[in-house]
Structure formats: C-alpha cells, structure tokens
Amino acid sequence: MHRELVGLSSMATRPILADLSEHLRLAHGTPVRFESVGGVEIARRVREGAEADLLVLAAGALAALEREGHVRAGSVRPLWISQVVAAVPAGAPAPALGTVADLRAALTSARGIACSTGPSGTALLDLIDRLGLADTLADRLVQAPPGVPAGSLLSSGRADLAFQQHSELMDLPGVTVLGPLPGDTAITSAFSGGVLTAAADPGAAVAVLGLLGSEEASRLAGARGMAPAR
C-alpha cells in the first residue's frame, strides 16, 4: 500500500475531490485524503508551514503561493473551470435571469444577498460595482464565514438570493439553483492543482495531479458541476 498523500483544498472543490479520492483509491491503489476549508484559510495555513503534499485552489491564489515559494515551481496544472450560479430558498419564487436587466431586478428586489469569501464572492462584488449597484446593495450583502456555503444562508433565512460555485450549491438542501448569470455578467472561476514545497513525496504528488487532470477524472468532475480546464 502506498503512503497516504495529504491534500488541502478550498470548499468549492470538496465534492469533486471526495469522489476523485475514492476513485484513486479503488482504481489506482493510491490513497489520497483532502482537507477542505475556505480558500483564505488554506492559503494562511500554507504560508504558516502546513504539512501536506498537494494543493487545489483558485488559480490566482495558487499562483501567488507558487511565486512565494510555497508551491514547487513548474508543478502547477490547470484542473477545472466552474461557473458561479444564483440560488434562492427552496419553494421561493424563482426570478428570471435571462438578461442583465433580469439580474439587476433580482438583485435590487432581494432583501439579503449571500456571497462567499472566495473568488466567486470577490467577483460578485466587482460585478455589483460594475452594474452601479454598490451603494444600493451595500446593506444587503451578507458574506458567509470562510468554509460555510453561501447557500446555507438561504435556508437559515439570512438571505433570499445567493451566488456561489455550482459545485457548492447543487446538492445543498433547502436551495433551488437558478442557473448561471446572463451574458457578460457571467462569473467563471478556474481551479488549479500544485505540489507543495513541503511535500514528503513530490513524485507521487505529481502523479496524483496527473490523474486529477485526466479525462476519466474530468467526467467525474462534470457530474459535480465543473468542466475540465483547457
């Protein structure tokens, strides 16, 4: 039996990596265990010397850690692309999202708008600013704590509209996914994998990254709301 490899990942990729870890164990005899928390928390742990082999994060955050020397140079590879989707509480009326005007109407009529601390939340705030709604919506934005799905704020009643990665919302109870944002307001996030400088077995970690980026893995990722990076 191979030594178990330890990976760190953001919450957006947790469902995919759970499926893929099981697949790697059964199909390839490669034991891998990922710990998933908020991306901001993962980056903090890595900078403080977390002991792990693999890292799966938003591409920009991973690139920053590579520049700082926490990720082995040349080991980073693109893995998946994810769309941010809108959601409402289950049973609530579903606002139209076919046009940018529809999106503006949905935003301005919402009492509370949930977003994450990750890249999707940052991109949503940028979009709201671009739409000229930053001042109008400032008191209605509710940011979920790191590692907590924004969609959970719908079922708790703290928000009536949420935006987050499809993979994080698609199986969440008490939530109805409306779909991606229209036209040029669409928000897409890219996720990459890399080998940590502190990896005990970098060769094995590189091999696992290759399997995570394989066509077989891409099919499993597709069932979790992500597409392979090209």
N, C-alpha and C positions, 0 to 999 in steps of 0.2 A: 504494500500500500504506500502510495506517495505521501509525503508530508503535506498536511493541510495548508493551503495558501490562504492568507487573510486579506480581504479587500475592504476598502472604505468607499462609500458611495453616497450621493445625495438621494433624497427621498423620491425624486422623480423616476429614478431607475430601479427602485427597490423591487417592484413586482417582477420586472423583467429579469433581474439578477437572481431572484429567488428561483424562478423557472430554470434559468440557464445553469445555475449552480447544481441543481438536481440533475439536469441533463448531462453536465460534465461528469458528475459522479457516476451515473449509470452507464453512459455511452462510452466514456473515455477513461474511467477509473481515476479521475482527477478530483480530489476533494478540495473544494473552494468554499469559503464562508465569507459573506459580505455583511458588514455592519452599515446600516443606512440611517443617517440623521440629516439634518439640514445642511445644505452645501456650505453655508457660512461657518457652521460648527466644524465640519470636516476640514475645511481649509485651516481653521485655527489649530485643530489637533495636529495636522501635518506640520505646520510651522513650529509647533511645540515639541516635535520629535516623536509622533505616534509610531508605534511599531506595527508595520503592515507591509504587504507585498505589492498590492495593486490599488489603483485609484481610478474611480469612474466619476466624473464631474462634468458640469457645463464646460464647454470647450474653452471659453475665456478664462475661467477660474483655473483650469488645469494648466493652460499655457502660462499663466502668471506663476504658478508653483514650479513649473519647469524652468522658467527664467531665474527663479530664486535658488535653483539647485536642489529642490526637494524631490523632483522627479527626474529620472535618468534621461539625459539628453538623447533624443532620437527614438525614445521608446513610445512616444505618444502616437496614438492612431485614432482617427475618427470612427465612431461606432454608430450612433443613431441620431435621427432628426425627430423632433417632437413638436406637434402643434399645440398651442395654447387654446383651450376651449372655454366657452362660457357655460355656466350651470345655474340652475335655480333649485329651490327645495322641491322634493317630490310632491306632486299634486298641485303645485302652484301654476298659474297661467304662464305659458311659455312665450316670451316676447319674440317678435320677429328679429332675425339677424341677417337678412339677405342683403342689406345695403348699409353703407356708412351712416345714412340717416336713421336707419333702424337701430344701429348700435348707439348712436347719440341719444335716441329716445329711451332706449333701455337703461343707459347709464344715468340719465337725468331723472328718470322716474324711480330709480332704486333708492330705498331708504338706507341700505348698507351694502357696501361693495367689498367683498373679501378678495384679498390677494396674498401672495406668498412673499417671503423674504428673499427668495431665489431670483434667478434671471427672468422668470416669467413675470414676477412682481415688479421688477425694475423696468422691464419693457412695457408693462401696462401703465405704469406711472408716466413714462415717456410718451406713450400714446395719448393718454388723457391730456397731457400738457400740449401735445401737437394739435389735439382737437379743440384747444382753447377752453377746456373744462376744469382746469386745475383748481381754480378758486371756487368754482361752483360745487365741486365734489370733495373738497378738502376735508370737510367734517363728516363725510360719509364713508371714507376709506377705512377699512379695518384690516390690518395686517396680521395674518396668523403667526404665532410664535414659530421659530425655527423647528422644523421637523413635524409640524402639525399641518395636515392638509387644509388648504383654504376652504375646501368644500365642507369640512366639518362645522364651519361657522354658519352654514346654511341650516343644517339640522338642529343646531343649538339656538337658532333664532337671532343670532347676532348680525346676520346679513341675509339679503334676499337675492343677491346676484354674486357669483364668484367666478374668478378666472384663474386657471392653473393648467399645468400639463395634463393632456388627455389621460396619460397612464395613471395619474394620481386621482382622477375624478371618476373614471369609467366604472369602477366596481364599488364605489363608496355608497353605503346605504343612505337612504333619505335624500338622494340627489338625482336630479334629471339633467343630463348633459344636453345642451342645446346645439353645440357644434362649434366649428372654428369661426374666427372673426372674418368679416367680409373684406374683399378687395385688398387694397394696400394697407389696411389696418391689421392684417393677419400677423400673428406673432409666432415665430418659429425659433425653437431652441436647439442647439447642437450639443451633443454629449460625446466626450472622448474618453479613452482609457489610457493609462500610463503606468509604468513601473516605478515605484518609489525608490529613491536612492538608498533607503534603509532596508530594501528587500533582502531577505536571507538567501533566497534562491532566485536571482533575477532571470536566469534562463527559463525556469519553469513558469515564472510570471509572464514572460514574453510569449511563451507557448499558449498560455491561457488567453492572453489578449488576442492572439490569432484565432482561437476558437470562438471568442466572443464576437469577432468581426466576420465570421464565416457565413455563408449563405444559409446553412442549417440554423444557425443562431438567429439570423435575420427573420426567418419565418416565425420563430417563436416570439421574437420582439414585435412582429406585426400584430400578433394576437393581443399584445399589450398596448397597442395604440402608438407604436413608434415605427418609423421607417429606417432602413439602413442608410447611413451616410454615404454619399457618392463623391 
